[in-house]
Amino acid sequence: MIKLKNIFMYITLIWSAVMLALYLIVLFEIPLFMLIGYLPLGEEIGQFLSSLLFLGIWAVPALYILTLTFMIVARVKFKEKNQNKRIAVPTVILPLVLAAVMLLTNFNEILS
């Protein structure tokens, strides 16, 4: 159970960080996608990053709920005291920051 919790914590943290970076690139209109288009297979990479953004809109909240559930259960059931706070705190805060930034900037209009 604790290993599963740790796996979900890292997945949530990594996916939230990637989503936040990609969304900020789109929000501030940095021409990264245009520059990626010059690479070999650049079109496919751009499509993958775009798909990652749209998939992340639903995946990050689901991962967040699952991760918080595992964190609470592991703490209560197994009395886990030596929880790594360097990973736990950003895992809880980063998806909330991502959600706040996306909701405050009207993400539906920006991503379309």
Beta strands, then each sheet from edge to edge (+ up, - down):
end
